[in-house]
Amino acid sequence: METQDYVNSKLYSVSICILGADRRPAILKAIQTVREFGIEVHVAVAEQREELEGIVGVHQHLIQWENDFAAARNSLLSQVDSEFVLWIDSDEILLSFSEIDWSDLQGDLHAVRICDEANLTAATRVRCHRNNGNVSWVGAIHEQLRSTSGDDDSPRTLPGILVLHEGYEDPLLYPEKYQRNLSIAQQQIDKGEASHGAMTVLASSGGGDRSEENVQRWLQCFEHPDVRPSNYVDRRHIAAGVLCELGHPEPALTVLSRNPLIVSLQLAVLADGLRSTGEVDEDRLCFLEKVLQHAAFDQNYAFPTELLGQNRDGIMNYLTQMVKDWTVDDSKPEASFGPDTQFARSDRIEEEEFDGDRVLLHMDTRKVIVLNPTAAVIWQALAWRVTRKDLSDLLAEAHPESDAGELEEALSQTLALLHSESFLEICDSGE
């Protein structure tokens, strides 16, 4: 692709900033897509990266990584002097960039279109800002841009800019990112700095668990002061959608009362009603059908692309699948197996070692499980077909100093969890 000099034709300049301290090779693709538009790139690195040296228009800046994404971004920003900054991640690409009269922009914060996953519509995120000292990043994890000028609630969406996120396309990176985020979130909470980002990461670790503890975590996310209702994007919508899955639609209804054009929340409310009563809210379904067929949805919020233009039957098919996905499989044993029960790992599991922890990812459900040392010993033994008695004997041999009753309880809990989440399969004795 021929380089297009969109930037230097205007009095104002823009550069793109990327965090590159994790040394992932995907950053080279991100940089290439930016340079195709002739835009300067500033990369934050913990140490100089040889593969980035000599690339025209790419500048490396040393930062100190301290498990704080906002601090890392602010450190990089302090070393950049362009009048505007657009941020992309190292696992994202710049697909489209239009010629913008930067001198015509009002305010400090600006949003761009971002596609998080291939099967979702694009959403908007605040990723661009005026580099005038009024703007900084806040939050160690799931960080957000903030401006002292007070225009956080009314950012303009810049036309023609589209960013694609490709991080979820490599399943092996998902467990690593999950464990890294969980570690940062827990550190922040332990320090008494329970930001909305940290609370969301902690709540997400509970998955679809409908326990009161998990519900309370998501309610805390929904009610967090960092996500007060705004005239731009209501950041409460993520927690509201999860709470629908957990059987609590009230927060979603609250958000929808302010903005009924959020397709993902309309779907969640419909699915919750269908699951609990066996019937669908016909008025809400009819409204959603009209919204989808007329493309009248709020484009600030992503939803599955397969629903674009769908009629009632198509929406009902999707809702039926949602209810099925939300339904707990009570047919699986919860906590106890006989001593001769034989187990084997599912062949749909990927695993990674991260900061000394064994992290498992189910390729189909994207469920992540972080194993403690005892559970890691059990998982390692499950590389072969073994019985519960085999595992019990192994744990007793590996931990002779531990109480036998506590080891048995740990074994029961681990097997129940792995089996309930389909990480583990029960083998017939004749296999």
N, C-alpha and C positions, 0 to 999 in steps of 0.2 A: 504494500500500500504506500502511495506517495505521501510524504510528510506534508501536512497542511499547517501553515503558519497562521493559526487563528488568533494567537495571543498578541503578537507584536504589532498587529495592525491597529490596535487601540491604545489610547493613552494610559489606560489602567492595565495592570499585569496580574496574572493568576499563576500559581504554581500548585503542584500536587504533592501532598505529604503522605508517606507510607511508613508504618512501623515495620522494621526488618530485623529486629533483634533476635527473632527466633530462628533465623538462618534457613528458612524453608525455601526450596528452589522455585516455588511457584511465583515468588516475587519478580523473577525475570520476565515472566509472561505479563504480569501486571505493568511493569515498567515499559515493556515493548508497546503495549496498547496505548499507553500515555504518550510515548514519544512519537507515535504515528501521527499525533495531532500537534506536534511541535511544542509541547508543554514541558517546562522544567520540572524535574522530579527531585524531591528532597527525601532521603531515606534515613530513618533513625536506626543506628546499629550499636551493639554493645562493643564490637570491635570491627575494624576495617574488613570488608568482604572483598576478596580478590576478584570474584566474578563480576562485581559491580564497577571495578576500576576501569577507566578508559571509555566507558559508555558516555557518549556525548549527551550533555544536558542532565546528567545524573550526579547528584551531590550527596555524599555520605556525611552524617553528623553523629558524633559519638554521644551516647546517653548512658546513664546508669539505670539498669533495669531493677526495680524494687517491688515487683509484684503489684504494680499500680499502673493501669493503662492510662488514666488521666494524667498522672505525673509524667509518664513517658511522652505522651503527646504534647504536653505543655513544654517539656524540655526541648523537643524538636521545634516547636513553634517559635520559641525564643531565639532560634538560630536562623529563621527564615525572614526575608525582608520584602517579599512580594506583597502587593497591595490586597490581594485576595488569595485565599487558600481553599483548595478542595481536597478532602481527605478520602482515600480509598484504603482498603485493607490489603495485605499481601496476598490474600487468596481471592481477590476480586480483579476484574478487568474493566477498563473503560471502553464501552462499546460505541458510544456516541457522544460527541461534543460539538456544540454549535457555536457560531460566532456571536458573542454577546457584547453589547456595549456596556462594559463594566462601569463607565462613568455615569450611567443612567440608573444604576441600582441604588435603592434607598434602604436604609437599615443595615444592621450588622449580620444577621443570620439569614441563610438561604437554604432551601431544600432541593434535592435532586431525586430522580426516579431510580429505584434500586430493585432488582430481581434477586430475591434470596435463594429461591430454588426453581428448578426448571418447570415444575408443575404448578407454580403459583403466579398470580398476576403481579405486576410491579407495584411497589408501594413508594411512599415518599419518606425521606429521612433528611434531617438537617445535617449536612456534611460540608457546606461551603460557608465561608464567613469573611468579613472584612478584617484585615490584619492591622488593627489600629490600637491594640492594647485593651480593648473593651471585652474581648472574647477569650474564654478559657474553657478547658475541659474539666468536668467534675465527675467523681465516682471512680473507684479503683477498678470496677468491673461493670460491663454494659454502660460505659461512660457516655455522658451527654455534653453537648456544647451549651454554654450559658453566656449571656451578654449582660453587662452592667447597664446597658442602655434601656433595658426593659422591653425589648421587642421579641422576647422568646415565644410569645403566643401568636405572632403574626408573620412568620417567615414566608418569603415569596418562593414558589417553586420555579427554578430556572428551566426554561424550555430547552429541549433538544439534548439534554445530558442524561445518559443512561449507564448505570453501573451494574454489572452482573457479578453475583457472588458464586464462586465455584468451590468453596471450602467443603460443602457437604458431599461433593461428588467423589471424594476420596474417603471411603469409610474408615480407613486405618487412622486418619487424623482425628476422627470424631471422639474416640475415647480419650485421646491425649488432651484435646481442647476441653472436654467435659471435666476431667480431673483437675486440669490447671485452673479452670474457672471456679470449681468448687473449693479448691485450696485457697484462692484469693478471697472468695466470698467469706469463707469461714474465718480467715485472718482478720478481715474487716469487722465482722460481727463480734469476734473475741475482743477487739479493741474498742467496742462500743460505737462503731461507725456503721450502723446498719442502713446503708443506702438502699434505694429501691433496687438497684442492680444486684447488690449482694443478696437481698432478700429473695429476689426472683430466682437466682441461681440455686439458693438453698431450697426453695419451694419446688423447683423443677426436679431436684434429686428424688422427690417422692413419687414422681410419675403420676399414674392414675390411682394411687392409693387413696381410698375414700375414708381413711381414718380421720378422726376429729383433729388430730395434730396437723395433718396435711391440709385440711380445710382451713384451719386457723392461719397457717403460713400464707396461703393464697389470699385470705381475707386481709392479712396485714399488708400484702403487696398491693391489693386493690385500694386500701385506705391510706397508703403511704403518702406523706405530704409532698414528696417529690413529684407525684403524678396527679396533681390537682387538675380538674377539668379545664381545658383550654379551648380556644377558638380554632386551633390547628388540629393536631392529632391527640385524641384522648388516650394517653398511654395506659389507662386502666383496662383497655380492651383485652389485653393478653390474659391478665388475671381473671377477668370476667368470663372469658371463654373457657378457661380451665375449670372455674368454679361450676359452670354448667355441666361439664363432664362429671364433676364430683357430686352432682345432684343439687346444686344451689344456683338457680337461675336469676335470683333477685339482682345481683350486681350487673349482669348483662342487660336486664330490663332497665336498670337505671341509666346505663350508658346509651342504650337505644332510645330512651326518652329524649335525649339531647340530639341524637343523630341516628335515625332509623335506616340509614343507607349503608351501614356497615354489614356487608354480606356475611362475614364469618360469624358474627354474633347472632344474626337472624337464624342462621343454620343451627348454631349451638342451642338456642332457645327452642327451636322446633324439634331438634333431636331429643332434648331433655323431656319435652312434653310427650313425644311419641314413646319414649322409653318408659315413662312413669304411668301413662294412662292407656297406651295402646292406640291412641287416636292423635291425629294431627290438627293443629290449629289452622283451619281452612282460611280464615281471613289473613293470617300472617303469611301462609303459604302463597295465597293469591297475590299479596303485595310483593313478596320476594320474586315471584315469577315475572311480574311486570317490570320490576327493577332490573332483573337480569336480561330480559328480552329487549329492553330499551337502553341497555348499557348506562343506566342512571345511577349506578353505585358510586360510593365515595372512593375515589382512586387513591386516597391516602392509606387505605388498608388492603392488604393482600388477601386473596382467597383462591381456591383451586381453579385453574384455568378450564377444567372440564365442565364447569358450571356456566361458562359464558354462553348466553343465549338460550339456556335450557328452558324447557317447558315444565309443567307440573310433574309429568311422569319422570323426567330426568332428575328433577330435584328430589322426588320421593325415593328414587333408587339410591341417590347419594345419602339421604337421611337414613334409609334402612341400613346402609353399610356403616354409617356413623354409630348408630345404636348397637350394631353388632360388635364394632370395635370397642365400644365403651363397656360392653357387658362383661362382667367377671365370669370366667369359666369355673363354676363351682364343681365341675365333675372331677377336677384334679384333687388328689389328697393334699391336705394342708400341712400336716406336720409330722406324720408318722408313717414309716414304712417297715415291713417285716425284715428280719435279719438276713433273709435270703433274697430279698428284692435286688435285682440287678439293674445297674444304671450305665448310661453312656452319654457322652456329650452330644448335643445337637451339632450337626455339620454346618449350621448357619451362624457360627460364632467366630468373631475375630477378637484377638486379644493383644494387648500392648502392656509393656512395663513403663510406668510413669512415676518418677520420684519415689521409687521403691514399692509402689502399689501395683497390683495386677488389676487391670481394667478390662472388662469384657463388653463387647458390643454385639447385640443381636442384629444381623444384617437385614432382617425382614421388618422387625418392629422398631428398630433403632433404640431399643431399651439399653441403657448402660448400667452395669453393676460394678462397683468397686469392692474388691475382696480384701478383707482383713487378713492378717497372717495365717490364722487358723483356716479360714475359708480357702485361702490360696493353696494350702497343703491338700485340702480335699479336692479342689479343682485339678491340681496336678495329677492326683491319683486317678481321676476320672478320664484321663487320656486312654485308659484301658477299661474294658468292661469289668466292673467290680460290684460286689454285693455291699449291702449296708454293713454287714459284719466285717468285711474286709476293711472298710473305711474306719470303722470303730477301732479295730486293732491297730491300724496305721496311726491314728491320732494318739492312742495310748502310748505307742512306741515313740512317736515324735515329741510328745509332751509328758514325760514320766512324772514331772513335778506338779502337774495340774490335777485338779480334782476330777475324778472320773465322771461324776454327775454333771459337772459343768461342761466337760468335753462332749458328753452325749447330747446335752441341750444345744450346744453350738452346732453339732452335726445335724440334728433334726431341723434346726432353723435354716441352716445353709441349704440342705437338700430341698426343703419346702420352698424356699425362695427361688432356687435355680429351676425347680420343676414347674412352679406356678408361672414363671416368666418364659418358659419353653427353652431355657438354656440346657436343660437336662431331659433325657428321655428314659423311660422304663423299658427294659428289654424283656421279652418273653423268655422263659427258662429254656425253651427249645431252640432259641436262635444260636 
